[in-house]
Amino acid sequence: MYHGKINKARKKKKFHEGGFPVETRIDKGKKKKVKSKGGGLKLKLVSTEHANIVVDGKPQKCRITGFVENPVSQDYSRRHIITKGAVIKAETPDKREIKARVTSRPGQSGLLNAVSL
């Protein structure tokens, strides 16, 4: 069917490029605004010290006290980078220490949501 060279349909476009990943850490809260396709804005969470955690069926704003593990990557665990699925330690408003698993994508949504374990 094809004789000779097969030509590409078109060249690579600028919007095909991805952005650099934002590696969320535990520190003073900082967000980054990034333009998205269609003229919208995305908020990326660079660092945070609070998380919205569902404790006993009720969402609460809790202070993050530590990092336990990140099953995504051993390197992320070593560097304490928070992604979806990471396990963190947090302190509830009534001073209870709990462990929680991150359910949101902080580098994409700009929020850190989690459920208690």
N, C-alpha and C positions, 0 to 999 in steps of 0.2 A: 504494500500500500504506500508506505513512505519511501521515497527515493532520495538519497542524499541526506543533507543536514536537516534536523528537526529544529525549528525556530521556537523560541519562547513566545508566549502570548504577549507579554509586556515586561518591561524592566521592573526592578524592585522600587517600591514607593516609600516615601518618608514615613507614612503612617503605618507601614508594616513593622517598623522598628518597635521594640519594646523599650520600657524604661528600666532604670536600675532598681533593684529591689530595695525596699526600705526595711532595715533590720531594727525592729523595735526593741528598746532596752528599758530597764527600770531606772528612771532618773526624773528630774523635774519635767513636767509636762511640756511637750513641744510637738507641734503639728506642721506639716508642710503642704502647701497648696500646689496642685499639679493640674495643668490643663488637660482635659480629656476630649475625645472626639465628639463633635457636635456642639462645641463651644461651652461645654459644662466644666465644672471643677471637681476634682477629687481631693479629699483630705487624707493625707497619709500620716499615721502616727509614728513619729520618730522616737519619742520617749514618753513615758508616763509613770506616775506613782500611784494612780488609782485605777480600779476596775469595777465594772458593774457585774456583781456576782449574785446569782440566784441562790439564796440560802433558805431552806425550809419552804420553798415555793414562793418566796417574796424577793424581788430584786433589791439589792442594797449597794450603795457606793462604799467600797472597801479600800483600805490602804494596802498596797502591795508591800510585803515585808521581805520576801525572798523568792528565789528561783529554785525549783526542784529538778526538773528535767525537761528536755524537748525530744520526743521520740522521732521527730522528723530527721534530725541529723546529730551525730555525735559532736560535730564541730559547733553547731548552734548551742548544744548543751554546755560545752566548754566556755563559749563566749557569752552565755546567758542571753540569748536572743529569743524574743517571744514571737511565736507564730501560732496559727491555729493548731490546737492539740497539745500545746505546751502546758506543763503543770507548774503552778505558782503557789506560794504561800501568801496568805492575806490576813488582815486583821479586820474583823467586822466592827461596826460602830459601837457594839456593846463589849468590845475588847476580847472577843474570842479569836483564837488562832485557827484558821482552816486552810485546807488545800483545795485548789480549784483548777479545773481544766478549761483552757481558753476555747471558746466556741466561735468567735468572730475572727475576721482576717484583719488585724490592726494595720498592716501595711497597705490595705486596700480601702477600708471603710473609715478609718480615723477613730474607731472606738475599740475598747477592750472589754468584751463581754465574756463571762465565764459561768460555769456551774460548779457548785461545791461537790466534792467527792465524799 
